[in-house]
Amino acid sequence: MKIKNIKVIVALNSAALVGVILIQLFWIKAALKLSENNLDRDVNEALNRVAEKIDNSEKFRKIIQSLNLQKSNGENEFVESIDEVFENMPGTSASGNNGADKTDLAQNFNKSLKKFYQRRLQVVDSVVKELMMTDFFTFQSIEERLDDINLDSLIQSELSFKNINTPFEFGIYEKQQLTNIKSKNFNPELAEYKTMLFRYDVMSPPVWLYLYIPKKKSFLYQSIQWLMVLTFFLILIIVVTFLITVDQMLTQKEISRIKTDFINNMTHEFKTPIATISLATDAMSNPKVLSDPDRLKRYVNMIKDENKRMNQQVEQVLRLALLDKKHLQLRLEAINLLEISEEAVKHMKYQIENRSGTIRVVNHVENPRIFGDREHIKNVIINLLDNAIKYSFDVLDIEIEIFMLNQKQTAIAIKDKGIGMSKDVVKKIFDRFYRQTTGNIHDVKGHGLGLSYVSEILRLHNASIQVQSVPNEGSTFTVIFNNN
């Protein structure tokens, strides 16, 4: 896939993702607004119920007071009327002893009963008149009128009935002035809900109950938290999936490019020895060469060396394939690090001579023995030397140093004075197929598998590698082995 197509796909998906996020934010905002409207409605309904209960409470209190007053003023008269009814009731001992006829007794009883009902109506009329007068004229202060009412509990009860279980603050206003009836932390500037108290008290100044919810936003967000959490996780999943998809697309694009570069470099690596072998075989068919044993031997050795180079390239690819399939078997044994270092130098003798360079082996350990696979450890050193040779300047200057890092660790360092690497390159050199000069197949020979192989082999040996490099000054690869 072309990079242009990838950019178009990423742009379209990004626009769609932003659109989905904006739509979700819009619905969350709409849900929050709806929740706020419902809260305002429920709070106002609760305050109206509080006002009704306060009005009913005051009326009930006035009725009780009026009845008590009527009882104290006309109790004797009211009781006398009841006694009179019972005295004149036919069949009682009082009515039977006076010798009156039945007609007189019935008349007396009716008169007593009528007198009783008239007195009761007078009491009711008196209470109603007093209630009507107190609705128009109230001489009590607001503190006295609300003295018997636990306003805080009443408001909390009505709000709880509406499932509004959150702290609130309230205050009572009379003549547009805040009274002493208020909650402890009431702030007049924050009040947003109100209702009128004593609505039928038309001749008295209006009394208002103000209320606000300090944590209103938190309460509203809590009411839609399930929607917010679900939306957040869905958006997070979409974003993460989108980023992973884009990363995979770019990675696959890079892998495709690297593999193409790898094939080109492998072709270039094989092309040279094949051409050399072809020229050598053509020369060997010449009668003059056949008659010259020295020249014939030289061409035969040339074919053997080039064939060995190709075989090494193929073996390295096959070894990495075995590592990928977990089929690589290590033959662990005690090996001398100095000996295999010298063997690795001999293996690279041909390349060293062609570059007119020198390689020094410096040993600071009396018996530098480690535990590992002899062939693979030697291949590690060979790959590190090959890397140092490729990225050195015209004249080689390479040093192999063996030393004890501490009592439990033995190290070998391959130092060169080549082109060096930047910090960004150092982070990538152990990635498969990566080459510092990727894209220019004629600059440095290789296919970017050597250091990847080194990293995998050292991991299997429970060893580690450290890289220090400065551009245009050289690099140092230090391999650290655990002695146990």
C-alpha positions as CSV (number, residue, x, y, z in Angstrom):
1,M,0.0,0.0,0.0
2,K,1.3,3.4,-1.0
3,I,2.1,5.9,1.8
4,K,-0.3,8.3,0.1
5,N,-3.2,5.9,0.5
6,I,-2.3,5.3,4.1
7,K,-2.4,9.0,4.8
8,V,-5.8,9.2,3.2
9,I,-7.1,6.3,5.2
10,V,-5.7,7.8,8.4
11,A,-7.2,11.2,7.7
12,L,-10.7,9.7,7.0
13,N,-10.6,7.5,10.1
14,S,-9.3,10.4,12.2
15,A,-12.2,12.6,11.0
16,A,-14.7,9.9,11.7
17,L,-13.2,9.3,15.1
18,V,-13.4,13.0,16.0
19,G,-17.0,13.1,14.7
20,V,-18.0,10.2,16.9
21,I,-16.3,11.8,20.0
22,L,-18.1,15.1,19.3
23,I,-21.5,13.3,18.9
24,Q,-20.9,11.5,22.2
25,L,-20.0,14.7,24.0
26,F,-23.1,16.3,22.6
27,W,-25.3,13.5,23.9
28,I,-23.6,13.7,27.3
29,K,-24.2,17.4,27.4
30,A,-27.9,16.9,26.4
31,A,-28.3,14.2,29.1
32,L,-26.7,16.5,31.7
33,K,-29.1,19.3,30.7
34,L,-32.1,17.0,30.9
35,S,-30.9,15.8,34.3
36,E,-30.6,19.4,35.5
37,N,-34.1,20.2,34.3
38,N,-35.5,17.2,36.2
39,L,-33.6,18.2,39.3
40,D,-34.9,21.8,39.1
41,R,-38.5,20.5,38.7
42,D,-38.1,18.0,41.6
43,V,-36.6,20.6,44.0
44,N,-39.4,23.1,43.2
45,E,-42.0,20.5,43.8
46,A,-40.4,19.6,47.1
47,L,-40.3,23.3,48.2
48,N,-43.9,23.7,47.3
49,R,-44.8,20.7,49.5
50,V,-42.7,22.2,52.3
51,A,-44.7,25.5,52.0
52,E,-48.0,23.6,52.0
53,K,-47.0,21.7,55.1
54,I,-45.9,24.8,56.9
55,D,-49.3,26.5,56.0
56,N,-51.2,23.5,57.2
57,S,-49.1,23.3,60.4
58,E,-49.9,26.9,61.3
59,K,-53.6,26.5,60.6
60,F,-53.7,23.3,62.7
61,R,-51.9,25.1,65.5
62,K,-54.4,28.0,65.3
63,I,-57.3,25.6,65.5
64,I,-56.0,24.0,68.6
65,Q,-55.4,27.4,70.2
66,S,-58.9,28.6,69.3
67,L,-60.5,25.4,70.7
68,N,-58.5,25.7,73.9
69,L,-59.6,29.4,74.2
70,Q,-63.3,28.6,73.6
71,K,-63.1,25.8,76.1
72,S,-61.6,28.0,78.8
73,N,-64.2,30.9,78.2
74,G,-67.4,28.9,77.8
75,E,-66.7,25.6,79.3
76,N,-69.3,25.9,82.1
77,E,-72.0,27.0,79.7
78,F,-71.2,24.2,77.3
79,V,-71.2,21.6,80.0
80,E,-74.4,22.9,81.5
81,S,-76.1,22.6,78.1
82,I,-74.9,19.0,77.9
83,D,-76.2,18.3,81.5
84,E,-79.5,19.8,80.7
85,V,-79.9,17.5,77.7
86,F,-79.3,14.4,79.9
87,E,-81.6,15.7,82.6
88,N,-84.5,16.1,80.2
89,M,-83.9,12.9,78.4
90,P,-87.0,10.7,78.7
91,G,-86.5,7.6,80.9
92,T,-83.9,9.1,83.2
93,S,-84.4,9.2,86.9
94,A,-84.4,13.0,86.9
95,S,-87.3,13.2,84.4
96,G,-89.3,10.5,86.0
97,N,-89.5,12.0,89.5
98,N,-91.1,15.4,88.7
99,G,-94.5,13.9,87.6
100,A,-94.7,15.7,84.3
101,D,-96.5,14.2,81.4
102,K,-94.7,12.7,78.4
103,T,-95.5,15.7,76.1
104,D,-93.8,18.2,78.5
105,L,-90.8,15.9,78.8
106,A,-90.4,15.6,75.1
107,Q,-90.6,19.4,74.6
108,N,-88.0,20.0,77.4
109,F,-85.7,17.5,75.9
110,N,-86.0,19.0,72.4
111,K,-85.3,22.5,73.8
112,S,-82.2,21.2,75.7
113,L,-80.8,19.4,72.6
114,K,-81.4,22.5,70.4
115,K,-79.6,24.6,72.9
116,F,-76.6,22.2,72.8
117,Y,-76.3,22.3,69.0
118,Q,-76.6,26.0,68.9
119,R,-73.8,26.3,71.4
120,R,-71.6,23.9,69.4
121,L,-72.2,26.0,66.2
122,Q,-71.2,29.1,68.1
123,V,-67.9,27.5,69.0
124,V,-67.2,26.4,65.4
125,D,-68.2,29.9,64.0
126,S,-65.9,31.5,66.5
127,V,-62.9,29.3,65.5
128,V,-63.5,29.9,61.8
129,K,-63.8,33.7,62.3
130,E,-60.6,33.7,64.2
131,L,-58.8,31.7,61.5
132,M,-60.0,34.1,58.8
133,M,-58.9,37.1,60.9
134,T,-55.4,35.5,61.4
135,D,-55.0,34.9,57.7
136,F,-55.4,38.7,57.2
137,F,-53.7,40.0,60.3
138,T,-50.8,38.2,61.9
139,F,-48.9,40.0,64.6
140,Q,-46.3,37.2,65.3
141,S,-42.8,37.4,64.0
142,I,-41.5,34.9,61.5
143,E,-39.3,33.3,64.2
144,E,-42.4,32.7,66.4
145,R,-44.5,31.3,63.5
146,L,-41.8,28.8,62.6
147,D,-40.6,28.1,66.1
148,D,-42.3,24.6,66.3
149,I,-41.2,23.5,62.8
150,N,-37.9,21.7,62.2
151,L,-37.4,23.3,58.8
152,D,-34.1,21.5,58.0
153,S,-35.7,18.0,58.6
154,L,-38.8,19.0,56.7
155,I,-36.8,20.1,53.6
156,Q,-34.6,17.0,53.8
157,S,-37.6,14.7,54.0
158,E,-39.2,16.2,50.9
159,L,-36.0,16.2,48.9
160,S,-35.4,12.6,49.9
161,F,-38.9,11.7,48.7
162,K,-37.7,13.0,45.3
163,N,-34.5,10.9,45.5
164,I,-32.4,14.0,46.0
165,N,-30.0,12.9,48.7
166,T,-27.4,15.6,48.7
167,P,-26.4,18.4,51.1
168,F,-28.3,21.7,50.7
169,E,-28.4,25.2,52.3
170,F,-31.5,27.3,52.9
171,G,-32.6,30.7,54.2
172,I,-35.8,32.5,55.1
173,Y,-36.4,36.0,53.7
174,E,-39.0,38.5,55.0
175,K,-39.4,42.0,53.5
176,Q,-36.6,41.0,51.2
177,Q,-34.2,40.7,54.1
178,L,-32.5,37.5,55.3
179,T,-33.8,36.4,58.7
180,N,-32.0,34.5,61.4
181,I,-33.7,31.3,60.2
182,K,-31.1,29.8,57.9
183,S,-28.6,27.0,57.6
184,K,-25.1,27.4,58.9
185,N,-23.3,27.9,55.6
186,F,-26.1,29.6,53.7
187,N,-24.7,32.0,51.0
188,P,-27.4,34.4,49.6
189,E,-25.5,34.8,46.3
190,L,-25.8,31.1,45.5
191,A,-29.5,30.7,46.1
192,E,-31.3,29.6,43.0
193,Y,-34.6,28.0,44.2
194,K,-37.4,29.7,46.1
195,T,-41.0,29.4,47.2
196,M,-43.4,31.6,49.1
197,L,-44.5,30.6,52.6
198,F,-47.9,31.6,54.2
199,R,-49.4,32.3,50.8
200,Y,-52.9,33.1,52.3
201,D,-51.5,35.6,54.7
202,V,-52.4,38.5,52.4
203,M,-52.0,41.4,54.8
204,S,-48.5,40.4,56.0
205,P,-45.2,41.0,54.2
206,P,-44.2,38.1,51.9
207,V,-42.0,35.4,53.3
208,W,-39.7,33.4,51.0
209,L,-37.8,30.2,51.4
210,Y,-34.6,30.2,49.4
211,L,-32.5,27.1,48.8
212,Y,-29.5,25.9,46.8
213,I,-27.4,22.7,46.4
214,P,-23.7,23.4,46.9
215,K,-22.6,20.2,45.1
216,K,-25.2,20.4,42.3
217,K,-22.7,19.7,39.5
218,S,-21.3,16.7,41.3
219,F,-24.8,15.4,41.9
220,L,-25.8,15.9,38.2
221,Y,-22.6,14.2,37.0
222,Q,-23.3,11.4,39.4
223,S,-26.7,10.9,38.0
224,I,-25.3,10.2,34.5
225,Q,-22.0,8.7,35.6
226,W,-22.9,5.3,34.0
227,L,-23.3,7.0,30.6
228,M,-20.0,9.0,31.0
229,V,-18.1,5.9,32.1
230,L,-19.5,3.8,29.3
231,T,-18.8,6.5,26.7
232,F,-15.3,7.0,28.0
233,F,-14.4,3.3,27.8
234,L,-15.9,3.0,24.3
235,I,-14.1,6.1,23.0
236,L,-10.9,4.8,24.7
237,I,-11.3,1.4,23.0
238,I,-11.9,3.1,19.6
239,V,-8.9,5.4,20.0
240,V,-6.6,2.7,21.1
241,T,-7.8,0.3,18.4
242,F,-7.3,3.1,15.8
243,L,-3.8,3.9,17.0
244,I,-2.9,0.2,17.0
245,T,-4.3,-0.1,13.5
246,V,-2.3,2.9,12.2
247,D,0.8,1.6,13.9
248,Q,0.4,-1.8,12.4
249,M,-0.2,-0.3,9.0
250,L,3.0,1.8,9.3
251,T,4.9,-1.1,10.7
252,Q,3.8,-3.4,7.9
253,K,4.7,-0.7,5.4
254,E,8.2,-0.4,7.0
255,I,8.6,-4.2,7.2
256,S,7.7,-4.4,3.5
257,R,10.2,-1.8,2.6
258,I,12.9,-3.4,4.8
259,K,12.3,-6.9,3.3
260,T,12.6,-5.5,-0.1
261,D,15.8,-3.8,0.9
262,F,16.9,-7.1,2.5
263,I,16.2,-9.0,-0.7
264,N,18.1,-6.4,-2.8
265,N,21.1,-6.6,-0.4
266,M,21.1,-10.4,-0.3
267,T,21.0,-10.4,-4.1
268,H,24.0,-8.0,-4.1
269,E,25.8,-10.1,-1.5
270,F,25.4,-13.3,-3.6
271,K,26.0,-11.6,-7.0
272,T,29.6,-10.7,-6.2
273,P,30.7,-14.2,-5.2
274,I,28.7,-15.8,-8.0
275,A,30.4,-13.5,-10.5
276,T,33.8,-14.3,-9.0
277,I,33.2,-18.0,-9.1
278,S,32.0,-17.7,-12.7
279,L,35.1,-15.9,-13.7
280,A,37.3,-18.4,-11.9
281,T,35.7,-21.3,-13.6
282,D,36.0,-19.7,-17.0
283,A,39.7,-19.0,-16.3
284,M,40.2,-22.6,-15.1
285,S,38.9,-23.8,-18.5
286,N,41.8,-22.0,-20.2
287,P,44.5,-24.4,-21.3
288,K,47.2,-22.1,-20.0
289,V,45.7,-22.1,-16.5
290,L,45.3,-25.9,-16.5
291,S,49.0,-26.2,-17.3
292,D,49.9,-23.8,-14.4
293,P,49.3,-25.6,-11.1
294,D,49.9,-22.5,-9.0
295,R,47.3,-20.4,-10.9
296,L,44.9,-23.3,-10.9
297,K,45.3,-23.7,-7.1
298,R,44.7,-19.9,-6.6
299,Y,41.5,-20.1,-8.6
300,V,40.3,-23.1,-6.7
301,N,41.0,-21.4,-3.4
302,M,39.1,-18.3,-4.7
303,I,36.1,-20.5,-5.5
304,K,36.2,-22.1,-2.1
305,D,36.4,-18.8,-0.3
306,E,33.5,-17.3,-2.2
307,N,31.5,-20.4,-1.7
308,K,32.2,-20.3,2.0
309,R,31.0,-16.6,2.1
310,M,27.7,-17.5,0.5
311,N,27.3,-20.5,2.8
312,Q,27.9,-18.3,5.8
313,Q,25.2,-15.9,4.6
314,V,22.7,-18.7,4.2
315,E,23.6,-20.3,7.5
316,Q,22.9,-17.0,9.3
317,V,19.5,-16.7,7.8
318,L,18.8,-20.3,8.7
319,R,20.0,-19.8,12.3
320,L,17.6,-16.9,12.7
321,A,14.8,-19.1,11.3
322,L,15.6,-21.7,13.9
323,L,15.5,-19.0,16.6
324,D,12.1,-17.9,15.5
325,K,10.8,-21.5,15.6
326,K,12.4,-22.1,19.0
327,H,14.2,-25.1,17.5
328,L,17.7,-24.0,18.2
329,Q,19.5,-26.3,20.6
330,L,22.5,-25.0,22.6
331,R,25.4,-27.2,23.5
332,L,26.5,-25.7,26.8
333,E,30.0,-26.2,28.0
334,A,32.9,-24.4,29.7
335,I,34.7,-22.4,27.0
336,N,37.7,-20.1,27.0
337,L,36.8,-16.7,25.9
338,L,40.3,-15.8,24.8
339,E,40.5,-18.9,22.5
340,I,37.3,-18.3,20.7
341,S,38.2,-14.6,20.3
342,E,41.4,-15.6,18.5
343,E,39.5,-18.1,16.4
344,A,37.0,-15.4,15.4
345,V,39.9,-13.1,14.4
346,K,41.4,-15.9,12.2
347,H,38.0,-16.3,10.6
348,M,38.0,-12.7,9.7
349,K,41.6,-12.7,8.5
350,Y,40.7,-12.4,4.8
351,Q,38.5,-9.2,5.3
352,I,41.1,-7.7,7.6
353,E,43.9,-8.1,5.1
354,N,41.8,-6.6,2.3
355,R,41.3,-3.5,4.5
356,S,45.0,-3.2,5.5
357,G,44.0,-3.0,9.1
358,T,44.9,-4.6,12.5
359,I,43.0,-6.2,15.3
360,R,44.4,-6.4,18.8
361,V,43.3,-8.9,21.4
362,V,43.9,-7.7,25.0
363,N,43.3,-10.1,27.8
364,H,43.2,-9.0,31.5
365,V,41.9,-12.3,32.9
366,E,44.1,-15.2,33.9
367,N,41.5,-17.9,32.9
368,P,38.6,-16.2,31.1
369,R,36.2,-19.2,31.1
370,I,32.5,-18.9,30.5
371,F,29.6,-21.3,30.2
372,G,27.9,-21.4,26.8
373,D,27.6,-22.8,23.3
374,R,31.1,-22.6,21.7
375,E,30.0,-22.2,18.1
376,H,27.2,-19.6,18.8
377,I,29.5,-17.5,21.1
378,K,32.2,-17.5,18.4
379,N,29.5,-16.4,15.8
380,V,28.5,-13.6,18.2
381,I,32.1,-12.3,18.2
382,I,32.4,-12.8,14.4
383,N,29.3,-10.8,13.8
384,L,30.5,-8.0,16.1
385,L,33.9,-8.0,14.3
386,D,32.1,-8.0,10.9
387,N,30.0,-5.0,12.0
388,A,33.1,-3.1,13.2
389,I,34.9,-3.8,9.9
390,K,32.0,-2.7,7.8
391,Y,31.5,0.6,9.6
392,S,35.2,1.5,10.0
393,F,37.1,4.1,8.0
394,D,39.6,3.1,5.3
395,V,42.2,1.9,7.8
396,L,41.0,-0.6,10.4
397,D,41.8,-0.1,14.1
398,I,39.9,-2.6,16.2
399,E,40.6,-3.9,19.7
400,I,39.1,-6.9,21.5
401,E,39.4,-6.5,25.3
402,I,38.6,-9.3,27.8
403,F,38.2,-8.2,31.4
404,M,36.4,-9.0,34.7
405,L,33.5,-6.6,35.3
406,N,33.2,-8.0,38.8
407,Q,33.6,-11.3,40.6
408,K,30.5,-12.7,39.0
409,Q,30.7,-11.3,35.5
410,T,33.2,-11.6,32.7
411,A,33.1,-9.1,29.8
412,I,34.5,-8.8,26.2
413,A,34.5,-5.5,24.4
414,I,34.9,-5.0,20.7
415,K,36.1,-1.4,20.1
416,D,36.4,0.3,16.7
417,K,37.3,3.8,15.5
418,G,34.8,3.9,12.8
419,I,31.8,6.1,11.7
420,G,30.0,5.6,15.0
421,M,26.2,6.0,15.6
422,S,23.7,8.5,16.9
423,K,21.6,7.6,20.0
424,D,18.5,7.0,17.7
425,V,20.5,4.5,15.6
426,V,21.8,2.7,18.7
427,K,18.2,2.1,19.8
428,K,17.4,0.3,16.5
429,I,20.6,-1.7,15.6
430,F,19.3,-4.9,17.2
431,D,16.1,-4.8,15.2
432,R,16.0,-7.4,12.4
433,F,16.8,-6.1,8.9
434,Y,17.8,-2.7,10.3
435,R,21.0,-1.2,8.7
436,Q,22.3,2.2,9.4
437,T,22.6,2.9,5.6
438,T,19.3,1.3,4.7
439,G,18.2,2.4,1.2
440,N,21.7,2.5,-0.3
441,I,22.5,-1.1,-1.0
442,H,26.0,-0.3,-2.4
443,D,27.2,1.7,0.6
444,V,27.8,-1.0,3.2
445,K,27.4,-4.7,2.5
446,G,25.1,-6.7,4.7
447,H,21.5,-7.5,5.3
448,G,20.8,-6.3,8.8
449,L,20.6,-9.7,10.5
450,G,24.0,-9.9,12.3
451,L,23.2,-7.9,15.4
452,S,19.7,-9.3,15.6
453,Y,21.3,-12.8,15.8
454,V,23.7,-11.5,18.4
455,S,20.9,-10.2,20.6
456,E,18.9,-13.5,20.4
457,I,21.9,-15.7,21.2
458,L,23.0,-13.6,24.2
459,R,19.4,-13.6,25.5
460,L,19.4,-17.5,25.4
461,H,22.7,-17.4,27.3
462,N,21.3,-15.0,29.9
463,A,24.0,-12.5,28.9
464,S,23.7,-8.9,28.0
465,I,25.2,-6.4,25.6
466,Q,25.9,-2.7,26.0
467,V,26.6,-0.2,23.2
468,Q,28.5,3.1,23.5
469,S,29.0,5.1,20.3
470,V,29.9,8.6,19.2
471,P,29.4,9.7,15.6
472,N,32.7,9.9,13.7
473,E,34.7,8.6,16.7
474,G,33.8,4.9,16.9
475,S,31.7,2.4,18.8
476,T,32.2,-0.1,21.6
477,F,30.1,-3.3,22.0
478,T,30.5,-4.8,25.4
479,V,29.1,-8.4,26.0
480,I,28.7,-9.3,29.6
481,F,28.5,-13.0,30.7
482,N,27.5,-14.3,34.1
483,N,30.2,-16.6,35.5
484,N,27.6,-18.9,37.2
